[in-house]
Amino acid sequence: SRNIREDGAGTTVALLANGFPDSENFIRKIGDALKARIPDLETIVWNKGNAGVEVGEEMFQEILSKCQVAIAAYGH
């Protein structure tokens, strides 16, 4: 386990927008806030593009392979 509040180096956070309008803008603001608090943290944004579907297997595997933390958010 690692405490990313102390040091985010080597940690990548997946930021997953659900596809509602402005969900990507919202999740990017979350990423900005995280990086302001933990400068060495890396973030990658994904967008499902359709709030009515689950994350596809390909996107899910990509998130798992690149990130240690994931945050999913809704926007309207």
RODRENRO-659879 format. One line per 5 residues: number of its first residue (from 1); for each residue x, y, z of N, C-alpha, C, O. Coordinates in steps of 0.2 Angstrom, whole numbers, plus 5000, padded with zeros to 4 digits. Atoms other than C-alpha are relative to their C-alpha. Layout:
BEGIN
NUM	X Y Z X Y Z X Y Z X Y Z  ...;
! end
This chain:
BEGIN
1	5004 4994 5000 5000 5000 5000 5004 5006 5000 5010 5006 5003  4996 4994 5000 5006 5017 4997 4996 5006 5001 4990 5006 5000  5004 4994 4998 5001 5034 5004 5001 5006 4995 5006 5009 4995  4999 4996 5005 4999 5045 4989 4999 5008 5002 5001 5012 4999  5000 4994 4997 4995 5060 5000 5007 5003 5001 5008 5009 5001;
6	4993 4998 4998 5013 5061 5005 5004 5000 4994 5008 5005 4993  4995 5000 5006 5021 5057 4988 4996 4996 4994 4995 4990 4995  5003 5003 5005 5012 5053 4972 5004 4998 4994 5001 4995 4989  4996 5002 5005 5027 5049 4962 4999 4993 4998 4998 4989 5003  5001 5007 5002 5025 5033 4952 4992 4998 5000 4991 4992 4999;
11	5007 5001 5000 5006 5034 4954 4996 5003 4994 4997 5009 4993  5004 4997 5006 4994 5036 4939 4993 4999 5002 4991 4993 5004  5007 5001 4998 4976 5039 4942 4996 5001 4994 4996 5005 4989  5005 5000 5006 4962 5035 4929 4995 5004 5002 4992 5004 5007  5006 4996 4999 4949 5048 4928 4995 4998 4994 4996 5000 4988;
16	5005 5002 5005 4934 5041 4919 4993 5004 5000 4990 5004 5005  5006 4996 5001 4920 5052 4912 4995 4995 4997 4997 4990 4994  5005 5005 5002 4904 5043 4909 4996 5002 4993 4993 4997 4991  5003 4998 5007 4899 5052 4893 4994 5005 5000 4992 5007 4995  5004 4995 4999 4886 5064 4900 5003 5006 4998 5009 5007 4998;
21	4997 4993 5001 4888 5082 4894 5004 5003 5006 5001 5002 5011  4995 4997 4994 4902 5090 4904 5003 4995 5004 5006 4998 5009  4997 5005 4996 4907 5074 4912 5007 5000 5000 5011 4999 5004  4993 5000 5001 4924 5075 4904 5003 5007 5003 5008 5007 5006  4997 4993 4997 4926 5094 4909 5000 4999 5008 5005 5001 5011;
26	5000 5001 4993 4921 5089 4927 5006 4996 5002 5009 4997 5007  4995 5005 4998 4933 5074 4928 5007 5003 4999 5012 5002 5003  4994 4997 5001 4947 5085 4921 5001 5005 5006 5007 5006 5008  4999 4995 4995 4944 5098 4935 5002 4996 5007 5006 4998 5011  4998 5004 4994 4945 5084 4948 5008 4998 4999 5012 4998 5004;
31	4993 5001 5001 4962 5079 4940 5004 5006 5002 5010 5006 5004  4996 4994 4999 4968 5097 4941 5000 5001 5008 5006 5003 5010  5000 4999 4992 4963 5098 4960 5005 4995 5003 5009 4996 5007  4996 5006 4997 4972 5081 4963 5008 5002 4999 5012 5002 5003  4993 4998 5002 4988 5088 4954 5002 5006 5004 5008 5007 5005;
36	4999 4994 4996 4987 5104 4964 5002 4998 5007 5007 5001 5010  4999 5003 4993 4987 5094 4980 5006 4995 5000 5010 4995 5005  4995 5005 5001 4999 5080 4974 5004 5001 4994 5002 4998 4989  4997 4998 5006 5011 5088 4961 5003 4994 4996 5003 4994 4990  4996 5006 5004 5020 5071 4956 4995 4995 4998 4997 4990 4995;
41	5005 5005 5002 5004 5062 4953 4998 5001 4992 4999 5006 4990  5001 5000 5007 5000 5057 4935 4992 4999 4999 4990 4995 5003  5007 5002 5001 4982 5057 4928 4999 4998 4992 5003 5001 4988  5002 5001 5007 4975 5050 4912 4992 5000 5000 4989 4997 5004  5007 4999 5001 4957 5054 4906 4997 4995 4995 5000 4995 4989;
46	5004 5004 5005 4945 5042 4898 4993 5002 5000 4991 5005 5005  5007 4998 5000 4928 5045 4892 4996 4994 4997 4997 4992 4991  5004 5005 5002 4915 5031 4890 4996 5002 4994 4995 4998 4989  5004 4997 5005 4905 5042 4878 4993 4998 5000 4989 5001 4996  5007 5002 4999 4889 5034 4883 4998 4998 5007 5001 4993 5009;
51	5002 5001 4992 4882 5035 4901 4996 4994 5001 4996 4991 5006  5005 5006 4999 4870 5020 4897 5004 4994 4999 5000 4989 4999  4996 5006 5001 4884 5007 4895 5005 4999 5005 5008 5004 5008  4994 5001 4995 4897 4999 4906 5006 5001 4996 5006 5002 4990  4994 4999 5003 4915 5002 4903 5002 4994 4996 5001 4988 4998;
56	4998 5005 5004 4921 4991 4888 5006 4996 5003 5010 4999 5006  4994 5004 4998 4933 4977 4891 5007 5003 4998 5012 5003 5002  4993 4997 5002 4947 4985 4881 5002 5006 5004 5007 5007 5006  4999 4994 4996 4945 5002 4890 5002 4997 5007 5007 5000 5010  4999 5003 4993 4944 4992 4907 5008 4997 5001 5011 4999 5005;
61	4994 5003 5000 4960 4982 4903 5006 5006 4999 5011 5005 5002  4995 4995 5001 4969 4998 4897 5001 5004 5007 5007 5006 5009  5000 4997 4993 4965 5007 4914 5004 4996 5005 5008 4998 5008  4996 5004 4995 4971 4992 4924 5007 5000 4999 5011 4999 5003  4993 5001 5001 4987 4991 4915 5004 5006 5001 5010 5006 5002;
66	4997 4993 5000 4991 5010 4916 5000 5003 5007 5004 5008 5009  5002 4996 4994 4984 5015 4933 5000 4996 5006 4998 4990 5006  5000 5003 4994 4985 5011 4951 4993 5002 5004 4991 4999 5009  5006 4998 4997 4969 5021 4956 4995 5002 4994 4998 5005 4989  5005 4998 5005 4953 5025 4946 4994 5004 5004 4992 5002 5009;
71	5005 4996 4998 4940 5038 4949 4995 5001 4994 4997 5003 4989  5006 4999 5005 4923 5038 4939 4996 5005 5003 4994 5005 5009  5004 4994 4998 4912 5053 4939 4994 5001 4995 4995 4999 4989  5006 4998 5004 4895 5058 4932 5000 5007 4999 5002 5011 5003  5001 4993 5001 4892 5074 4924 4993 5001 4996 4991 4996 4993;
76	5006 4999 5004 4876 5082 4917 5000 5006 4996 4995 5008 4993;
! end
